[in-house]
């Protein structure tokens, strides 16, 4: 099995740029996932976010999770649970409008650093989208524009903790799925693993790597690239030891953005590959995804195609 792709973004500024762009291309086409280092987000700042996130979980969420586990009798599971996940989460919305002020229990310091982190991740997402444009032969800014809609992109963060689980064989930390949106930037726990992606029919671990940001591609990039880039199924395996922190930020199209394969990419395709993906409004896709998140993406694409031709 090939080694999980790790990209040193500093190398984009020197003689190794071409080779680094090739690594990004291979990761997008064959993995749907990669990790980036030297991405411009200061490492001491990431350490601060990690400690504040873990502190917030301990103080405000751990007890609630224990009560949920007790109320649902999940302690000594005998049968497999397929309709819920072993995770404790909350959501922050950044764009088009922030809901940060409405989230209870967050300290002023935590709010401030998460706001700053979101700005840095937004910048990194847009930088990566332009690198994808370069690799795909699309004009600079094409993908950002494709995501734009009337009010710009939507951008939000899911903060998760996966506490130790006594029966990881019976319940997943997070069930297998592909991500509906555009580009996902994940700051994951540097010590406790559990994230896996499906490659060539096998589950592959996404290695915990201190100060890295894990990048994965959502369904919208698969559509816009007409399948050159793939959104890939992934899951989180609950662990018996250690709580795993996960801060996943989703840079997605605006709700009214119209998504379809880039015409410049279709020109190069044979006829049968031109009708592979539908054209749709992102919000319509999200409504369907909400119902079918833990199912394969292909029927979702087919359903959107059927709506478009109805």
C-alpha positions in Angstrom: 0.0 0.0 0.0 1.4 3.4 -1.0 2.3 5.8 1.9 -0.2 8.3 3.0 0.6 11.7 1.3 2.1 14.4 3.4 2.8 17.7 1.7 5.4 20.2 2.9 4.0 23.5 1.6 7.3 25.4 2.1 8.6 23.4 -0.9 6.1 25.3 -3.2 8.4 28.3 -2.9 11.6 26.7 -4.2 13.1 24.3 -6.7 10.9 21.5 -5.5 7.7 23.3 -6.6 6.9 21.1 -9.6 7.5 17.9 -7.6 5.3 19.2 -4.8 2.5 20.1 -7.2 2.7 16.6 -8.6 2.3 15.2 -5.1 -0.8 17.3 -4.6 -2.2 16.2 -7.9 -1.6 12.5 -7.1 -3.2 13.0 -3.6 -6.3 14.6 -5.1 -6.7 12.1 -7.9 -5.9 8.9 -6.0 -6.5 9.5 -2.3 -9.0 12.3 -1.9 -6.9 13.1 1.3 -3.5 14.5 2.2 -1.8 16.2 5.2 -0.1 19.6 4.9 2.8 20.9 7.0 4.4 24.4 7.0 0.9 25.7 6.0 1.4 29.2 7.4 -0.6 28.7 10.6 1.8 29.2 13.5 2.4 26.0 15.5 2.3 27.6 18.9 -1.2 29.0 17.9 -2.3 25.5 17.1 -1.0 24.3 20.5 -3.2 26.9 22.1 -6.3 25.9 20.2 -5.6 22.2 21.2 -5.3 23.0 24.9 -8.4 25.3 24.9 -10.5 22.7 23.0 -9.5 19.9 25.4 -10.1 22.1 28.4 -13.6 23.1 27.1 -14.5 19.5 26.5 -13.4 18.5 30.0 -15.2 21.4 31.6 -18.4 21.7 29.6 -19.1 18.5 27.6 -17.6 15.4 29.2 -20.3 15.0 31.8 -23.1 15.6 29.3 -21.6 12.8 27.1 -21.4 10.4 30.1 -25.1 11.1 30.9 -26.0 10.5 27.2 -24.1 7.2 27.3 -25.9 6.1 30.5 -29.3 7.2 29.2 -29.0 5.2 26.1 -27.5 2.1 27.8 -24.3 2.2 25.6 -21.9 1.0 28.3 -21.9 -2.8 27.8 -23.2 -3.1 24.3 -23.9 -6.6 23.0 -25.2 -5.8 19.5 -23.7 -3.4 17.0 -25.2 0.2 17.0 -25.6 1.5 13.4 -27.7 4.6 13.9 -25.5 6.8 16.1 -21.9 7.8 16.7 -19.6 7.8 19.7 -18.8 11.5 19.6 -19.4 14.7 21.5 -19.7 17.8 19.1 -20.7 21.4 18.7 -20.8 23.5 15.5 -19.4 27.0 14.8 -20.6 28.9 11.7 -18.2 31.5 10.3 -19.6 32.5 6.8 -21.8 34.1 5.6 -22.5 35.1 9.2 -20.9 33.9 12.4 -22.9 32.3 15.2 -19.9 32.3 17.6 -21.5 34.8 20.0 -24.5 32.5 20.4 -22.6 29.3 21.4 -22.9 28.9 25.2 -20.1 27.9 27.5 -17.2 29.3 25.4 -14.7 31.5 27.2 -13.9 34.9 25.6 -10.4 33.6 24.9 -11.6 30.5 23.2 -14.0 32.5 21.0 -11.2 34.9 20.0 -8.8 32.2 19.0 -11.4 30.1 17.1 -12.4 33.3 15.2 -8.7 33.9 14.3 -8.2 30.2 13.4 -11.2 30.4 11.0 -9.7 33.3 9.2 -6.4 31.5 8.8 -8.1 28.3 7.6 -10.2 30.3 5.1 -7.0 31.7 3.6 -5.5 28.2 3.5 -8.6 26.8 1.8 -8.5 29.4 -0.9 -4.8 29.0 -1.4 -5.3 25.2 -1.9 -8.2 25.8 -4.3 -5.9 27.9 -6.4 -3.2 25.1 -6.4 -5.9 22.7 -7.6 -6.8 25.2 -10.4 -3.2 25.2 -11.4 -3.0 21.4 -11.5 -6.3 21.1 -13.4 -5.4 23.8 -15.9 -8.3 26.0 -14.8 -7.8 29.8 -14.5 -6.7 31.0 -11.1 -9.7 31.7 -8.9 -12.1 29.5 -10.8 -12.9 27.1 -7.9 -13.3 30.0 -5.4 -15.7 31.7 -7.9 -17.6 28.4 -8.5 -18.2 28.2 -4.7 -19.3 31.9 -4.4 -23.0 32.2 -4.7 -24.7 35.6 -3.9 -23.1 35.9 -0.5 -19.8 34.1 -0.8 -19.0 30.6 0.4 -20.4 28.9 3.5 -17.8 28.1 6.1 -18.2 26.4 9.4 -16.4 24.2 12.0 -17.4 21.0 13.7 -15.5 20.6 17.0 -15.6 16.9 18.1 -14.3 14.8 20.9 -14.2 11.1 20.7 -14.0 9.8 24.3 -12.6 6.4 25.2 -15.1 3.7 24.2 -15.4 0.3 26.0 -16.9 -1.4 22.9 -15.2 0.1 19.8 -16.2 -3.1 17.9 -19.9 -2.3 18.5 -20.1 1.4 17.8 -18.2 3.7 15.4 -16.7 7.0 16.5 -18.2 8.3 13.3 -19.8 6.1 10.6 -18.4 5.9 7.1 -19.5 8.7 4.8 -18.2 11.1 2.1 -18.3 14.9 2.9 -21.0 16.8 1.0 -19.2 20.1 0.6 -16.1 21.5 -1.0 -12.7 21.3 0.8 -12.4 20.1 4.4 -9.5 21.2 6.7 -9.0 19.1 9.8 -6.9 19.8 12.8 -6.8 16.4 14.4 -5.5 15.1 17.7 -1.7 14.7 17.4 -1.6 11.6 19.7 -4.9 9.6 19.4 -5.7 8.2 16.0 -8.8 6.6 14.6 -9.5 8.4 11.3 -9.5 6.1 8.4 -10.2 6.4 4.6 -11.2 3.8 2.1 -8.6 3.2 -0.6 -8.7 0.4 -3.1 -11.2 -1.5 -0.9 -9.1 -1.3 2.2 -9.4 1.0 5.3 -6.2 3.1 5.6 -5.2 5.1 8.8 -4.8 8.8 8.5 -1.7 9.2 10.7 -1.8 11.7 13.6 0.9 14.2 12.9 1.6 17.1 15.2 0.8 20.5 13.7 -0.5 19.1 10.4 -3.8 20.0 8.8 -5.5 17.1 7.1 -7.2 18.0 3.8 -10.0 16.1 2.2 -12.1 16.7 -0.8 -15.9 16.8 -0.7 -18.6 15.8 -3.2 -18.7 19.3 -4.8 -15.0 19.1 -5.9 -15.7 15.7 -7.5 -18.6 17.2 -9.5 -16.7 20.4 -10.6 -13.6 18.4 -11.7 -15.9 15.9 -13.5 -14.5 13.1 -11.4 -10.8 13.9 -11.8 -10.7 14.5 -8.1 -12.7 12.1 -5.8 -14.5 12.6 -2.5 -13.6 9.5 -0.5 -15.4 7.5 2.1 -13.9 7.9 5.6 -14.8 7.0 9.2 -13.6 7.4 12.8 -12.9 4.2 14.8 -13.5 4.7 18.5 -10.5 4.0 20.7 -10.4 2.3 24.1 -7.7 4.7 25.4 -7.5 8.5 25.2 -10.0 11.0 24.0 -9.5 12.1 20.4 -9.9 15.8 19.5 -11.1 16.7 16.0 -11.6 20.3 14.6 -13.0 19.9 11.1 -13.6 23.1 9.1 -15.8 22.9 6.0 -15.2 25.5 3.2 -18.3 24.9 1.1 -20.2 26.6 -1.8 -22.7 29.3 -0.9 -26.3 27.8 -0.5 -27.4 29.3 -3.8 -24.2 28.5 -5.8 -24.9 26.5 -8.9 -22.5 23.5 -9.1 -21.6 21.7 -12.3 -18.5 20.3 -14.1 -16.1 23.0 -15.2 -16.6 23.5 -19.0 -12.9 23.7 -19.6 -12.5 20.2 -18.2 -15.4 18.8 -20.2 -13.8 20.0 -23.5 -11.1 17.4 -23.0 -13.4 14.5 -22.1 -14.8 11.8 -24.4 -18.5 12.1 -25.0 -19.6 9.4 -22.5 -17.8 11.2 -19.7 -19.6 14.5 -20.3 -22.8 13.5 -18.7 -21.4 11.8 -15.6 -22.3 14.5 -13.1 -25.4 16.7 -12.6 -25.9 20.4 -12.4 -27.6 21.6 -9.2 -28.0 24.3 -6.6 -25.8 23.4 -3.6 -28.6 23.9 -1.0 -30.7 21.3 -2.9 -27.9 18.8 -2.7 -27.5 19.5 1.0 -31.2 18.7 1.7 -30.7 15.3 0.0 -27.4 14.7 1.8 -29.1 15.4 5.2 -31.3 12.3 4.5 -28.6 10.1 3.0 -25.3 11.1 4.7 -24.2 7.6 5.6 -25.0 6.1 2.2 -23.0 6.0 -1.1 -22.6 9.3 -3.0 -23.4 7.9 -6.4 -27.2 7.5 -5.8 -27.1 11.2 -4.6 -25.6 12.3 -7.9 -28.1 10.2 -9.9 -31.0 11.7 -7.9 -29.8 15.2 -8.6 -29.4 14.3 -12.3 -33.0 13.0 -12.3 -34.2 16.3 -10.7 -32.3 18.3 -13.3 -33.8 16.5 -16.3 -37.4 16.2 -14.8 
